Amino acid sequence: MNLIRFNQHPVSMLNELMEDFDRNLFSRQNGRQQMTPAVNIRENEEGFVLEMAAPGIQKSDFKINLDNNVLTLSAEKQEEKEENTEKFNRREFNYGSFCRSFSLPKTINLDKIKADYKDGILLVSLPKREDAKVAVNRQIEVA
């Protein structure tokens, strides 16, 4: 039989659990729900491609800003649902927003950044500058 030393007091574990529960339960502030869309970044010979999964957001809701080599992607979604029946009236509002920022390397051609939104995926093309595309492949000897 192996004995395992338990270093954390059960009360502190319960406190951590309750803090996580509260943080998730009360994540809606001022009627807004914070969304954090998943992002994939891949590099090829021509540059980088940033793929953001943002289903249900309209193309016009996106804002893409570039400031001092920091690319900021944000969107705000506003949805209103109304249900009328003979006995009651119900109206629900749903707001959501996100903001993601990425520091771009100096090798990116900032003038040729393009964005496209199709099938719930925002694609941002970040082409490399011509002088950055020249890759020097050589063997370096250890002295």
Phi and psi restraints in degrees (value plus and minus 20) as a CYANA .aco file:
   2 ASN   PHI    -121.4   -81.4
   2 ASN   PSI     118.5   158.5
   3 LEU   PHI    -122.4   -82.4
   3 LEU   PSI     114.2   154.2
   4 ILE   PHI    -136.2   -96.2
   4 ILE   PSI     107.1   147.1
   5 ARG   PHI     -97.8   -57.8
   5 ARG   PSI     110.5   150.5
   6 PHE   PHI    -122.9   -82.9
   6 PHE   PSI      91.3   131.3
   7 ASN   PHI    -110.3   -70.3
   7 ASN   PSI     -36.0     4.0
   8 GLN   PHI    -122.3   -82.3
   8 GLN   PSI     112.8   152.8
   9 HIS   PHI     -91.7   -51.7
   9 HIS   PSI     118.8   158.8
  10 PRO   PHI     -78.6   -38.6
  10 PRO   PSI     -52.3   -12.3
  11 VAL   PHI     -87.0   -47.0
  11 VAL   PSI     -59.1   -19.1
  12 SER   PHI     -88.2   -48.2
  12 SER   PSI     -53.4   -13.4
  13 MET   PHI     -85.3   -45.3
  13 MET   PSI     -61.4   -21.4
  14 LEU   PHI     -84.2   -44.2
  14 LEU   PSI     -60.0   -20.0
  15 ASN   PHI     -82.1   -42.1
  15 ASN   PSI     -63.5   -23.5
  16 GLU   PHI     -81.8   -41.8
  16 GLU   PSI     -62.0   -22.0
  17 LEU   PHI     -82.3   -42.3
  17 LEU   PSI     -64.0   -24.0
  18 MET   PHI     -86.8   -46.8
  18 MET   PSI     -57.8   -17.8
  19 GLU   PHI     -83.6   -43.6
  19 GLU   PSI     -62.5   -22.5
  20 ASP   PHI     -83.0   -43.0
  20 ASP   PSI     -62.0   -22.0
  21 PHE   PHI     -81.9   -41.9
  21 PHE   PSI     -67.8   -27.8
  22 ASP   PHI     -82.4   -42.4
  22 ASP   PSI     -62.3   -22.3
  23 ARG   PHI     -81.7   -41.7
  23 ARG   PSI     -61.2   -21.2
  24 ASN   PHI     -96.8   -56.8
  24 ASN   PSI     -58.2   -18.2
  25 LEU   PHI     -89.4   -49.4
  25 LEU   PSI     -60.5   -20.5
  26 PHE   PHI    -122.1   -82.1
  26 PHE   PSI       8.8    48.8
  27 SER   PHI     -92.1   -52.1
  27 SER   PSI     -36.5     3.5
  28 ARG   PHI    -101.7   -61.7
  28 ARG   PSI     101.2   141.2
  29 GLN   PHI    -145.4  -105.4
  29 GLN   PSI     113.1   153.1
  30 ASN   PHI      36.5    76.5
  30 ASN   PSI      14.1    54.1
  31 GLY   PHI      55.1    95.1
  31 GLY   PSI     -11.5    28.5
  32 ARG   PHI    -130.4   -90.4
  32 ARG   PSI     119.9   159.9
  33 GLN   PHI    -127.9   -87.9
  33 GLN   PSI     107.3   147.3
  34 GLN   PHI     -97.4   -57.4
  34 GLN   PSI     105.6   145.6
  35 MET   PHI    -127.3   -87.3
  35 MET   PSI     123.8   163.8
  36 THR   PHI    -150.0  -110.0
  36 THR   PSI      73.1   113.1
  37 PRO   PHI     -89.8   -49.8
  37 PRO   PSI     128.9   168.9
  38 ALA   PHI     -92.9   -52.9
  38 ALA   PSI     123.6   163.6
  39 VAL   PHI    -150.0  -110.0
  39 VAL   PSI     112.8   152.8
  40 ASN   PHI    -132.4   -92.4
  40 ASN   PSI     118.1   158.1
  41 ILE   PHI    -146.1  -106.1
  41 ILE   PSI     105.4   145.4
  42 ARG   PHI    -149.8  -109.8
  42 ARG   PSI     131.8   171.8
  43 GLU   PHI    -136.3   -96.3
  43 GLU   PSI     119.6   159.6
  44 ASN   PHI    -151.7  -111.7
  44 ASN   PSI    -191.9  -151.9
  45 GLU   PHI     -85.4   -45.4
  45 GLU   PSI     -51.1   -11.1
  46 GLU   PHI    -103.9   -63.9
  46 GLU   PSI     -45.3    -5.3
  47 GLY   PHI     143.9   183.9
  47 GLY   PSI    -169.7  -129.7
  48 PHE   PHI    -136.0   -96.0
  48 PHE   PSI     130.9   170.9
  49 VAL   PHI    -146.1  -106.1
  49 VAL   PSI     105.6   145.6
  50 LEU   PHI    -125.7   -85.7
  50 LEU   PSI     102.9   142.9
  51 GLU   PHI    -135.2   -95.2
  51 GLU   PSI     102.5   142.5
  52 MET   PHI    -138.7   -98.7
  52 MET   PSI     104.9   144.9
  53 ALA   PHI    -101.3   -61.3
  53 ALA   PSI      92.3   132.3
  54 ALA   PHI    -161.2  -121.2
  54 ALA   PSI      45.4    85.4
  55 PRO   PHI     -90.0   -50.0
  55 PRO   PSI     127.6   167.6
  56 GLY   PHI      64.6   104.6
  56 GLY   PSI     -23.6    16.4
  57 ILE   PHI    -119.1   -79.1
  57 ILE   PSI     115.3   155.3
  58 GLN   PHI     -96.1   -56.1
  58 GLN   PSI     131.3   171.3
  59 LYS   PHI     -76.2   -36.2
  59 LYS   PSI     -58.3   -18.3
  60 SER   PHI     -92.8   -52.8
  60 SER   PSI     -33.6     6.4
  61 ASP   PHI    -101.1   -61.1
  61 ASP   PSI     -35.4     4.6
  62 PHE   PHI     -98.5   -58.5
  62 PHE   PSI     123.5   163.5
  63 LYS   PHI    -148.2  -108.2
  63 LYS   PSI     106.0   146.0
  64 ILE   PHI    -142.2  -102.2
  64 ILE   PSI      99.6   139.6
  65 ASN   PHI    -143.1  -103.1
  65 ASN   PSI     128.3   168.3
  66 LEU   PHI    -145.4  -105.4
  66 LEU   PSI     101.4   141.4
  67 ASP   PHI    -162.6  -122.6
  67 ASP   PSI      94.1   134.1
  68 ASN   PHI      32.1    72.1
  68 ASN   PSI      33.6    73.6
  69 ASN   PHI      42.4    82.4
  69 ASN   PSI       1.1    41.1
  70 VAL   PHI    -135.7   -95.7
  70 VAL   PSI      97.6   137.6
  71 LEU   PHI    -114.0   -74.0
  71 LEU   PSI     104.3   144.3
  72 THR   PHI    -137.5   -97.5
  72 THR   PSI     103.1   143.1
  73 LEU   PHI    -130.3   -90.3
  73 LEU   PSI     107.6   147.6
  74 SER   PHI    -164.7  -124.7
  74 SER   PSI     140.2   180.2
  75 ALA   PHI    -177.1  -137.1
  75 ALA   PSI     133.8   173.8
  76 GLU   PHI    -154.0  -114.0
  76 GLU   PSI     107.7   147.7
  77 LYS   PHI    -134.0   -94.0
  77 LYS   PSI     113.6   153.6
  78 GLN   PHI    -148.8  -108.8
  78 GLN   PSI     103.4   143.4
  79 GLU   PHI    -150.8  -110.8
  79 GLU   PSI     115.6   155.6
  80 GLU   PHI    -147.6  -107.6
  80 GLU   PSI     108.7   148.7
  81 LYS   PHI    -143.8  -103.8
  81 LYS   PSI     110.5   150.5
  82 GLU   PHI    -146.8  -106.8
  82 GLU   PSI     116.8   156.8
  83 GLU   PHI    -149.3  -109.3
  83 GLU   PSI     102.4   142.4
  84 ASN   PHI    -137.4   -97.4
  84 ASN   PSI     108.1   148.1
  85 THR   PHI    -150.6  -110.6
  85 THR   PSI    -198.4  -158.4
  86 GLU   PHI     -86.2   -46.2
  86 GLU   PSI     -52.7   -12.7
  87 LYS   PHI    -121.2   -81.2
  87 LYS   PSI     -41.8    -1.8
  88 PHE   PHI    -170.3  -130.3
  88 PHE   PSI     143.9   183.9
  89 ASN   PHI    -142.5  -102.5
  89 ASN   PSI     110.0   150.0
  90 ARG   PHI    -151.1  -111.1
  90 ARG   PSI     115.7   155.7
  91 ARG   PHI    -155.1  -115.1
  91 ARG   PSI     109.5   149.5
  92 GLU   PHI    -145.8  -105.8
  92 GLU   PSI     117.4   157.4
  93 PHE   PHI    -133.0   -93.0
  93 PHE   PSI     123.6   163.6
  94 ASN   PHI    -157.9  -117.9
  94 ASN   PSI     102.4   142.4
  95 TYR   PHI    -140.5  -100.5
  95 TYR   PSI     122.2   162.2
  96 GLY   PHI    -169.2  -129.2
  96 GLY   PSI     129.1   169.1
  97 SER   PHI    -171.7  -131.7
  97 SER   PSI     140.2   180.2
  98 PHE   PHI    -170.3  -130.3
  98 PHE   PSI     141.2   181.2
  99 CYS   PHI    -170.2  -130.2
  99 CYS   PSI     101.4   141.4
 100 ARG   PHI    -144.8  -104.8
 100 ARG   PSI     115.8   155.8
 101 SER   PHI    -142.6  -102.6
 101 SER   PSI     123.5   163.5
 102 PHE   PHI    -153.8  -113.8
 102 PHE   PSI     109.5   149.5
 103 SER   PHI    -101.0   -61.0
 103 SER   PSI     105.4   145.4
 104 LEU   PHI    -114.0   -74.0
 104 LEU   PSI     123.4   163.4
 105 PRO   PHI     -91.4   -51.4
 105 PRO   PSI     140.5   180.5
 106 LYS   PHI     -88.7   -48.7
 106 LYS   PSI     -30.9     9.1
 107 THR   PHI    -100.9   -60.9
 107 THR   PSI     -24.8    15.2
 108 ILE   PHI    -102.4   -62.4
 108 ILE   PSI     116.0   156.0
 109 ASN   PHI    -102.9   -62.9
 109 ASN   PSI      78.7   118.7
 110 LEU   PHI     -85.1   -45.1
 110 LEU   PSI     -45.2    -5.2
 111 ASP   PHI     -96.2   -56.2
 111 ASP   PSI     -35.3     4.7
 112 LYS   PHI    -134.2   -94.2
 112 LYS   PSI      -0.3    39.7
 113 ILE   PHI     -90.6   -50.6
 113 ILE   PSI     113.2   153.2
 114 LYS   PHI    -150.2  -110.2
 114 LYS   PSI     131.5   171.5
 115 ALA   PHI    -152.1  -112.1
 115 ALA   PSI     125.1   165.1
 116 ASP   PHI    -163.4  -123.4
 116 ASP   PSI     122.8   162.8
 117 TYR   PHI    -144.9  -104.9
 117 TYR   PSI     101.8   141.8
 118 LYS   PHI    -171.5  -131.5
 118 LYS   PSI     113.2   153.2
 119 ASP   PHI      33.9    73.9
 119 ASP   PSI      20.2    60.2
 120 GLY   PHI      60.2   100.2
 120 GLY   PSI     -13.4    26.6
 121 ILE   PHI    -139.2   -99.2
 121 ILE   PSI     104.3   144.3
 122 LEU   PHI    -112.2   -72.2
 122 LEU   PSI     100.3   140.3
 123 LEU   PHI    -127.5   -87.5
 123 LEU   PSI     103.6   143.6
 124 VAL   PHI    -136.9   -96.9
 124 VAL   PSI      98.5   138.5
 125 SER   PHI    -112.5   -72.5
 125 SER   PSI     107.2   147.2
 126 LEU   PHI    -139.4   -99.4
 126 LEU   PSI      65.7   105.7
 127 PRO   PHI     -91.3   -51.3
 127 PRO   PSI     128.1   168.1
 128 LYS   PHI    -100.8   -60.8
 128 LYS   PSI     132.4   172.4
 129 ARG   PHI     -88.5   -48.5
 129 ARG   PSI     134.6   174.6
 130 GLU   PHI     -79.8   -39.8
 130 GLU   PSI     -60.9   -20.9
 131 ASP   PHI     -90.1   -50.1
 131 ASP   PSI     -39.9     0.1
 132 ALA   PHI    -104.2   -64.2
 132 ALA   PSI     -37.7     2.3
 133 LYS   PHI     -95.4   -55.4
 133 LYS   PSI     -42.6    -2.6
 134 VAL   PHI     -95.3   -55.3
 134 VAL   PSI      88.8   128.8
 135 ALA   PHI    -117.9   -77.9
 135 ALA   PSI     110.6   150.6
 136 VAL   PHI    -117.4   -77.4
 136 VAL   PSI      94.1   134.1
 137 ASN   PHI    -127.9   -87.9
 137 ASN   PSI      97.2   137.2
 138 ARG   PHI    -173.0  -133.0
 138 ARG   PSI     139.4   179.4
 139 GLN   PHI    -107.8   -67.8
 139 GLN   PSI     110.9   150.9
 140 ILE   PHI    -131.0   -91.0
 140 ILE   PSI     104.5   144.5
 141 GLU   PHI    -107.5   -67.5
 141 GLU   PSI     124.6   164.6
 142 VAL   PHI    -106.1   -66.1
 142 VAL   PSI     106.4   146.4
